[in-house]
Amino acid sequence: MIGSERSPVLCQAECVSTAVSELGESPLWDPAGVLYWVDIPGLRLHNVTPSGSGISVGLDTRVSAVELGPGDLLAVTERGLAWLDPRSGRTSPIIELPLEAGARMNDAAIDPRGRCWAGSATHDGRRIGALFCVAGRSVAVAVRGLGMSNGLDWSPDGDVLYHVDTAAGEIAAWRYRPATGEVSGRRVLRRVSPRVGLPDGLTVDAQGCLWVAIWGAGQVWRLDPVSGDRLTTVDVPAACPTSCAFGGPDLDELYVTSARQDGEGGLLYRAEVGVRGLPPRRFVEGF
């Protein structure tokens, strides 16, 4: 086992929205003052402001992740990327990605230079998922042989890429070259026992530590970026948290999405965790 399992509970996350998702994912703070997230199978885009007001719109296609674009949102669809109008829910395709048969797109993140990194996944145990780097309209396959590509983020200096393969139960750290987008020297930062749960989405705080949603455990863990040790734990009142992101005007609130299981969960939660996150990044179209 890599990393320590012992950790005090930091705090209890509380529900901050009445919008219910079958599978809530991809929390995204917009500096305009709104937090977005998606219900993947429900084909919905939700949002909420720090005051608690929000709206929900229907989507015209399945969207598994959203990121900031130069104007509209950037959406990850089943087979590629698209622009998403957050007011109407309509999408406009940008590019289709070279997926293996039986795979579909999953989570994504924007790197420090404005590239979109997006991963694919399968649900049948085959390791045919991949991690793609999209720079403008140019696509590179950075990593192959993944089971379920999930959470992505970078160290504050941009020199390390963190990535979750949920099927393998692993959180990996790669050496990263921001100038070129090259990855190398993969190491397993943390393995999560399936008896405990499954690592899902993640975010990195301003101090360089990782926050990882643990599906099945009802928790978000803060991990040391060197040792992988669990430093703190956030209890979530849902068995299956899916992802997390920092938001609020000062980026000091941790928002957590969740899936609905046995009539519980599927809501958006927020926790005061005592640290700040990194500013959200935007996709650069004309890379």
C-alpha positions in Angstrom: 0.0 0.0 0.0 1.4 3.4 -1.0 0.4 6.2 1.4 -1.0 6.1 4.9 -4.6 5.2 5.6 -4.7 7.1 9.0 -6.1 10.6 8.9 -8.3 12.9 11.1 -11.6 14.1 9.7 -11.2 17.7 8.6 -14.8 18.7 8.3 -18.3 17.8 7.2 -19.3 18.9 3.7 -22.8 20.4 3.5 -25.4 20.4 0.7 -25.6 23.7 -1.2 -28.0 23.0 -4.1 -31.3 21.3 -4.5 -30.5 20.1 -8.1 -30.3 16.3 -8.1 -28.1 14.4 -10.5 -28.0 10.7 -11.3 -24.3 11.1 -11.9 -23.0 14.6 -11.0 -19.5 15.4 -12.3 -17.0 18.0 -13.3 -17.5 20.9 -10.9 -16.1 24.1 -12.5 -15.7 27.5 -11.0 -16.3 30.4 -13.4 -14.6 33.7 -12.1 -17.8 35.4 -13.3 -19.2 34.1 -10.0 -20.9 30.7 -10.7 -20.1 27.1 -10.2 -21.1 24.7 -13.0 -21.4 20.9 -13.0 -23.1 18.3 -15.2 -25.4 15.3 -14.7 -23.9 13.0 -17.3 -26.8 10.5 -17.9 -29.4 13.1 -17.1 -28.2 15.4 -19.9 -28.3 18.5 -17.6 -25.9 21.4 -16.9 -26.5 22.8 -13.4 -25.1 26.0 -11.8 -25.1 27.7 -8.5 -23.8 31.0 -7.1 -22.2 31.4 -3.6 -25.5 32.8 -2.4 -27.3 29.5 -3.3 -29.2 30.7 -6.4 -28.9 28.6 -9.6 -30.5 27.2 -12.7 -30.4 24.0 -14.7 -30.6 23.6 -18.4 -31.0 20.5 -20.6 -28.2 19.4 -22.9 -28.5 18.3 -26.5 -25.9 15.6 -26.1 -24.1 13.6 -23.4 -21.4 15.7 -21.7 -19.0 14.2 -19.2 -16.9 17.3 -18.4 -16.9 21.1 -18.8 -14.0 23.6 -18.8 -13.7 27.3 -19.4 -13.4 28.4 -23.0 -12.6 31.8 -24.6 -16.4 32.4 -24.7 -18.7 29.5 -24.2 -17.8 26.5 -22.1 -15.7 23.7 -23.5 -17.5 20.4 -23.3 -16.3 16.8 -23.4 -18.8 14.8 -25.4 -18.9 11.0 -25.8 -16.4 11.1 -28.8 -14.7 14.5 -28.6 -14.8 18.2 -27.8 -17.5 20.8 -28.4 -18.5 24.3 -27.5 -21.4 24.5 -25.0 -23.7 27.5 -24.6 -24.5 27.4 -20.9 -27.7 29.4 -21.4 -29.3 27.2 -23.9 -27.5 23.8 -23.4 -26.7 23.6 -27.2 -23.4 22.2 -28.3 -21.3 22.8 -31.4 -18.7 20.1 -32.2 -15.1 21.1 -32.4 -13.1 17.9 -32.9 -13.6 14.1 -32.7 -10.9 12.1 -30.9 -9.4 8.8 -32.1 -11.1 6.4 -29.6 -10.8 2.6 -29.5 -14.0 0.8 -30.3 -16.1 0.5 -27.0 -14.4 3.5 -25.3 -15.9 6.9 -24.7 -14.6 10.1 -23.3 -14.7 10.9 -19.6 -12.9 13.6 -17.5 -10.7 16.5 -18.7 -8.7 19.5 -17.5 -6.9 22.5 -19.0 -3.1 22.7 -18.6 -1.1 25.8 -17.7 -0.6 26.7 -21.4 -4.3 26.3 -22.3 -4.2 22.8 -23.8 -7.1 20.4 -23.0 -6.2 17.0 -21.6 -9.1 14.6 -21.8 -9.2 10.9 -21.1 -11.3 8.0 -22.3 -12.7 5.0 -20.4 -14.4 1.6 -20.7 -16.8 -0.2 -18.3 -16.0 -3.7 -19.3 -12.5 -4.1 -17.8 -10.5 -3.7 -21.0 -7.5 -1.4 -20.8 -8.1 0.5 -24.0 -8.6 4.0 -22.6 -6.2 6.8 -23.5 -5.2 10.2 -22.4 -5.3 12.9 -25.2 -3.7 16.3 -25.4 -5.6 18.7 -27.5 -3.7 21.9 -28.5 -6.1 24.0 -30.5 -7.3 21.6 -33.2 -4.1 19.3 -32.9 -4.5 16.0 -31.1 -1.8 13.8 -29.6 -2.2 10.5 -27.7 -0.1 11.0 -24.6 -0.9 7.8 -22.7 -2.5 4.4 -23.8 -3.6 1.3 -21.9 -5.8 3.0 -19.3 -8.9 1.4 -17.8 -10.8 4.4 -16.7 -9.1 7.8 -17.2 -10.4 10.2 -14.6 -9.2 13.1 -12.5 -6.5 15.4 -13.9 -4.6 18.5 -12.5 -1.1 20.0 -12.3 1.2 21.1 -9.6 1.3 24.9 -8.9 4.5 25.2 -10.9 3.1 23.1 -13.8 6.0 20.6 -13.6 3.9 17.6 -12.5 0.7 16.1 -14.0 -1.5 14.2 -11.6 -3.9 11.6 -13.1 -6.3 9.0 -11.8 -7.0 5.6 -13.4 -10.0 4.6 -11.4 -10.1 1.0 -12.8 -6.5 0.5 -11.5 -7.2 2.3 -8.2 -4.1 4.5 -8.8 -3.3 8.1 -8.6 -0.2 8.8 -10.7 2.3 11.6 -10.9 4.1 12.4 -14.2 7.0 14.7 -14.9 5.5 17.4 -17.2 7.0 19.9 -19.6 4.6 22.8 -19.9 6.3 24.2 -23.0 5.7 21.0 -25.0 3.1 19.1 -23.2 5.3 16.0 -22.9 4.9 13.6 -20.0 7.5 11.1 -18.6 8.7 9.3 -15.5 5.3 8.0 -14.3 5.2 7.1 -10.6 2.3 5.8 -8.5 1.6 8.4 -5.9 -1.2 6.5 -4.1 -3.0 3.2 -4.5 -6.5 3.0 -3.0 -7.7 -0.4 -2.0 -11.0 -1.5 -3.5 -12.1 -2.4 0.0 -12.0 1.3 0.8 -13.3 2.8 -2.5 -12.3 4.1 -5.9 -10.3 7.2 -6.7 -12.3 9.5 -9.0 -12.0 13.2 -9.8 -9.3 15.4 -8.2 -8.0 19.0 -7.9 -4.8 20.6 -6.6 -4.7 23.4 -4.0 -2.4 26.4 -3.9 0.0 24.6 -1.5 0.4 21.8 -4.1 -1.6 19.1 -2.2 -4.1 16.9 -4.0 -7.8 16.6 -3.1 -9.3 13.3 -4.4 -12.9 12.2 -4.4 -13.2 8.6 -3.2 -16.2 6.8 -4.7 -17.8 4.4 -2.3 -16.1 5.9 0.8 -18.2 9.1 1.1 -15.0 11.1 1.5 -12.5 13.5 -0.2 -8.9 13.0 0.8 -6.2 15.6 0.8 -2.9 13.9 -0.2 0.7 14.9 0.2 2.2 15.4 -3.3 5.5 13.7 -2.5 4.6 10.8 -0.2 0.9 10.3 -1.1 0.1 10.2 2.6 -3.5 11.2 3.5 -3.3 14.5 5.4 -6.9 15.3 6.0 -10.4 13.9 5.2 -13.6 15.6 4.3 -16.7 13.6 5.1 -19.4 13.9 2.4 -23.1 13.0 3.1 -23.2 10.8 0.0 -21.6 7.4 -0.5 -20.3 8.2 -4.0 -18.6 11.6 -4.3 -17.3 11.9 -7.9 -15.1 15.0 -8.2 -14.1 18.3 -6.4 -13.0 21.8 -7.3 -12.2 25.0 -5.4 -14.6 27.9 -5.9 -16.0 31.0 -4.4 -14.6 34.6 -4.8 -11.5 33.7 -2.8 -11.2 30.1 -4.1 -11.4 28.9 -0.5 -14.5 26.6 -0.7 -14.2 23.0 -1.9 -17.2 22.0 -4.0 -17.9 18.2 -4.3 -20.2 16.5 -6.8 -21.8 13.1 -6.2 -23.8 10.3 -7.8 -27.2 9.2 -6.6 -27.1 5.7 -5.0 -30.1 3.9 -3.3 -32.1 7.1 -3.2 -29.3 9.2 -1.6 -26.7 11.6 -2.8 -26.6 13.1 -6.3 -26.3 16.6 -4.8 -23.7 19.3 -4.7 -21.8 19.8 -1.5 -19.4 22.4 -0.1 -16.8 22.4 2.6 -14.6 25.0 4.3 -11.2 23.4 4.2 -8.8 26.2 5.3 -6.8 26.4 2.1 -7.2 28.0 -1.3 -7.3 26.4 -4.8 -5.6 27.5 -8.0 -7.3 29.8 -10.5 -9.3 27.9 -13.2 -7.7 27.8 -16.6 -9.2 28.4 -20.0 -8.8 26.4 -23.2 -6.8 28.3 -25.9 -8.5 27.8 -29.2 -5.8 29.3 -31.5 -2.9 27.4 -29.9 
